[in-house]
Amino acid sequence: MANSWYAYLGGDVTLISSYRKTSVKPSFKNGTVLCAVYLPVGGDHPAFIPGTVLDYIADALATGRAQPEEGKIHVRLR
């Protein structure tokens, strides 16, 4: 399944309705606020949020760093 960047709109990070597809790769990387997440394509909202990505979100918010720290980044902060 293809993935795309989805901007975080606010609200519950576990709900697909909290994200909207963006046509650009986010320029932010590290920070204190969730910015965007790389998720399975589902239209305006992602198809679903894999459990591993939820773990990446928790790790990103705890450390202030994009996740995962090794390999393809799936979670960006600002």
N, CA and C atoms as a LAMMPS dump frame, in Angstrom:
ITEM: TIMESTEP
0
ITEM: NUMBER OF ATOMS
234
ITEM: BOX BOUNDS ff ff ff
-5.0000000000000000e+02 5.0000000000000000e+02
-5.0000000000000000e+02 5.0000000000000000e+02
-5.0000000000000000e+02 5.0000000000000000e+02
ITEM: ATOMS id mol type element x y z
1 1 1 N 0.844 -1.179 0
2 1 2 C 0 0 0
3 1 3 C 0.891 1.245 0
4 2 1 N 0.519 2.221 -0.798
5 2 2 C 1.28 3.472 -0.889
6 2 3 C 1.031 4.346 0.337
7 3 1 N 2.037 5.137 0.672
8 3 2 C 1.93 6.084 1.78
9 3 3 C 2.036 7.503 1.263
10 4 1 N 1.554 8.444 2.069
11 4 2 C 1.657 9.863 1.754
12 4 3 C 1.756 10.633 3.069
13 5 1 N 2.191 11.902 2.959
14 5 2 C 2.249 12.75 4.152
15 5 3 C 0.869 13.309 4.46
16 6 1 N 0.517 13.253 5.745
17 6 2 C -0.746 13.802 6.244
18 6 3 C -0.432 14.81 7.342
19 7 1 N -0.948 16.017 7.184
20 7 2 C -0.758 17.063 8.186
21 7 3 C -1.661 16.775 9.381
22 8 1 N -1.119 16.962 10.565
23 8 2 C -1.899 16.79 11.793
24 8 3 C -2.713 18.053 12.023
25 9 1 N -4.036 17.894 12.178
26 9 2 C -4.947 19.025 12.338
27 9 3 C -5.237 19.363 13.794
28 10 1 N -4.853 18.492 14.698
29 10 2 C -5.168 18.67 16.111
30 10 3 C -6.175 17.617 16.542
31 11 1 N -6.358 17.481 17.827
32 11 2 C -7.286 16.489 18.348
33 11 3 C -6.586 15.182 18.676
34 12 1 N -7.366 14.121 18.712
35 12 2 C -6.883 12.793 19.086
36 12 3 C -5.929 12.254 18.022
37 13 1 N -4.687 11.986 18.397
38 13 2 C -3.68 11.523 17.428
39 13 3 C -3.984 10.128 16.898
40 14 1 N -4.905 9.399 17.534
41 14 2 C -5.225 8.04 17.103
42 14 3 C -6.356 7.982 16.078
43 15 1 N -6.993 9.117 15.782
44 15 2 C -8.124 9.145 14.842
45 15 3 C -7.687 9.617 13.465
46 16 1 N -8.126 8.916 12.412
47 16 2 C -7.749 9.319 11.051
48 16 3 C -8.313 10.688 10.694
49 17 1 N -9.404 11.089 11.328
50 17 2 C -10.004 12.399 11.048
51 17 3 C -9.146 13.558 11.56
52 18 1 N -8.111 13.261 12.333
53 18 2 C -7.207 14.296 12.844
54 18 3 C -6.096 14.643 11.853
55 19 1 N -6.126 14.012 10.67
56 19 2 C -5.078 14.21 9.668
57 19 3 C -5.691 14.514 8.307
58 20 1 N -5.001 15.334 7.522
59 20 2 C -5.443 15.653 6.159
60 20 3 C -4.249 15.548 5.221
61 21 1 N -4.486 14.924 4.069
62 21 2 C -3.418 14.705 3.088
63 21 3 C -2.842 16.031 2.61
64 22 1 N -1.516 16.071 2.484
65 22 2 C -0.827 17.256 1.991
66 22 3 C -0.037 16.883 0.742
67 23 1 N 0.1 17.818 -0.166
68 23 2 C 0.812 17.54 -1.42
69 23 3 C 2.309 17.822 -1.309
70 24 1 N 2.743 18.319 -0.165
71 24 2 C 4.161 18.646 0.016
72 24 3 C 4.738 17.885 1.211
73 25 1 N 6.031 17.593 1.121
74 25 2 C 6.727 16.984 2.252
75 25 3 C 6.96 18.073 3.29
76 26 1 N 6.625 17.824 4.547
77 26 2 C 6.818 18.848 5.575
78 26 3 C 8.291 19.228 5.73
79 27 1 N 8.537 20.507 5.94
80 27 2 C 9.917 20.981 6.081
81 27 3 C 10.402 20.896 7.526
82 28 1 N 9.477 20.851 8.468
83 28 2 C 9.858 20.731 9.87
84 28 3 C 10.338 19.316 10.149
85 29 1 N 11.132 19.163 11.195
86 29 2 C 11.596 17.827 11.57
87 29 3 C 11.453 17.589 13.069
88 30 1 N 12.057 18.458 13.877
89 30 2 C 12.045 18.291 15.327
90 30 3 C 11.308 19.448 15.985
91 31 1 N 10.805 19.219 17.189
92 31 2 C 10.089 20.266 17.905
93 31 3 C 9.287 19.682 19.049
94 32 1 N 8.211 20.369 19.413
95 32 2 C 7.394 19.934 20.546
96 32 3 C 5.952 19.626 20.167
97 33 1 N 5.582 19.935 18.909
98 33 2 C 4.201 19.765 18.458
99 33 3 C 4.179 18.835 17.245
100 34 1 N 3.258 17.891 17.231
101 34 2 C 3.111 16.997 16.09
102 34 3 C 2.772 17.81 14.847
103 35 1 N 3.487 17.573 13.759
104 35 2 C 3.325 18.329 12.516
105 35 3 C 2.678 17.482 11.426
106 36 1 N 3.302 16.361 11.083
107 36 2 C 2.812 15.523 9.99
108 36 3 C 3.264 14.084 10.186
109 37 1 N 2.49 13.176 9.575
110 37 2 C 2.752 11.751 9.716
111 37 3 C 2.645 11.095 8.339
112 38 1 N 3.54 10.164 8.055
113 38 2 C 3.577 9.427 6.788
114 38 3 C 2.719 8.173 6.957
115 39 1 N 1.541 8.161 6.293
116 39 2 C 0.539 7.123 6.541
117 39 3 C 0.003 6.507 5.253
118 40 1 N -0.643 5.322 5.353
119 40 2 C -1.237 4.684 4.187
120 40 3 C -2.32 5.569 3.553
121 41 1 N -2.236 5.704 2.232
122 41 2 C -3.157 6.572 1.492
123 41 3 C -4.586 6.063 1.609
124 42 1 N -5.49 7.018 1.906
125 42 2 C -6.905 6.686 1.991
126 42 3 C -7.781 7.801 1.457
127 43 1 N -7.21 8.781 0.792
128 43 2 C -7.961 9.944 0.321
129 43 3 C -7.573 11.153 1.147
130 44 1 N -8.559 11.995 1.455
131 44 2 C -8.276 13.186 2.265
132 44 3 C -7.735 12.825 3.646
133 45 1 N -8.19 11.699 4.171
134 45 2 C -7.726 11.185 5.462
135 45 3 C -7.019 9.855 5.209
136 46 1 N -6.084 9.473 6.067
137 46 2 C -5.378 8.203 5.856
138 46 3 C -6.33 7.008 5.946
139 47 1 N -5.933 5.893 5.325
140 47 2 C -6.738 4.672 5.377
141 47 3 C -6.817 4.138 6.809
142 48 1 N -5.698 4.191 7.509
143 48 2 C -5.618 3.744 8.902
144 48 3 C -4.284 4.225 9.466
145 49 1 N -4.11 4.057 10.77
146 49 2 C -2.852 4.423 11.424
147 49 3 C -2.258 3.148 12.019
148 50 1 N -1.176 2.643 11.419
149 50 2 C -0.562 1.413 11.939
150 50 3 C -0.085 1.584 13.384
151 51 1 N -0.109 0.499 14.12
152 51 2 C 0.346 0.52 15.508
153 51 3 C 1.777 1.006 15.659
154 52 1 N 2.639 0.639 14.71
155 52 2 C 4.033 1.093 14.787
156 52 3 C 4.123 2.606 14.673
157 53 1 N 3.253 3.204 13.862
158 53 2 C 3.268 4.663 13.711
159 53 3 C 2.759 5.329 14.988
160 54 1 N 1.784 4.728 15.647
161 54 2 C 1.332 5.267 16.939
162 54 3 C 2.482 5.242 17.946
163 55 1 N 3.291 4.188 17.905
164 55 2 C 4.482 4.126 18.768
165 55 3 C 5.463 5.239 18.403
166 56 1 N 5.657 5.476 17.094
167 56 2 C 6.543 6.556 16.648
168 56 3 C 6.031 7.911 17.133
169 57 1 N 4.715 8.113 17.088
170 57 2 C 4.131 9.379 17.55
171 57 3 C 4.429 9.571 19.038
172 58 1 N 4.21 8.533 19.831
173 58 2 C 4.484 8.616 21.273
174 58 3 C 5.958 8.912 21.526
175 59 1 N 6.836 8.226 20.802
176 59 2 C 8.278 8.451 20.965
177 59 3 C 8.668 9.866 20.552
178 60 1 N 8.085 10.356 19.457
179 60 2 C 8.392 11.71 18.979
180 60 3 C 7.977 12.757 20.008
181 61 1 N 6.787 12.603 20.556
182 61 2 C 6.308 13.576 21.54
183 61 3 C 7.124 13.514 22.831
184 62 1 N 7.623 12.332 23.17
185 62 2 C 8.428 12.183 24.386
186 62 3 C 9.842 12.733 24.22
187 63 1 N 10.389 12.643 23.003
188 63 2 C 11.787 13.038 22.787
189 63 3 C 11.966 14.38 22.088
190 64 1 N 10.917 14.85 21.384
191 64 2 C 11.04 16.084 20.61
192 64 3 C 11.792 15.895 19.305
193 65 1 N 11.966 14.628 18.891
194 65 2 C 12.713 14.315 17.667
195 65 3 C 11.852 13.506 16.703
196 66 1 N 12.061 13.738 15.398
197 66 2 C 11.368 12.977 14.361
198 66 3 C 11.628 11.485 14.574
199 67 1 N 10.663 10.659 14.171
200 67 2 C 10.758 9.211 14.389
201 67 3 C 10.421 8.437 13.131
202 68 1 N 10.983 7.246 12.968
203 68 2 C 12.042 6.698 13.802
204 68 3 C 13.357 7.416 13.546
205 69 1 N 14.261 7.312 14.466
206 69 2 C 15.534 8.018 14.318
207 69 3 C 16.436 7.36 13.281
208 70 1 N 16.195 6.098 12.974
209 70 2 C 16.947 5.371 11.938
210 70 3 C 15.988 5.04 10.8
211 71 1 N 16.414 5.233 9.567
212 71 2 C 15.588 4.876 8.411
213 71 3 C 14.628 5.984 8.01
214 72 1 N 13.587 5.596 7.272
215 72 2 C 12.597 6.543 6.741
216 72 3 C 11.801 7.174 7.878
217 73 1 N 11.779 8.499 7.92
218 73 2 C 11.017 9.218 8.952
219 73 3 C 9.527 9.11 8.651
220 74 1 N 8.741 8.759 9.666
221 74 2 C 7.29 8.662 9.539
222 74 3 C 6.555 9.725 10.347
223 75 1 N 7.233 10.337 11.319
224 75 2 C 6.601 11.345 12.178
225 75 3 C 7.511 12.563 12.266
226 76 1 N 6.942 13.724 11.953
227 76 2 C 7.688 14.99 12.03
228 76 3 C 7 15.929 13.014
229 77 1 N 7.83 16.681 13.723
230 77 2 C 7.352 17.656 14.709
231 77 3 C 7.716 19.056 14.243
232 78 1 N 7.154 20.036 14.91
233 78 2 C 7.549 21.427 14.642
234 78 3 C 7.62 22.167 15.958
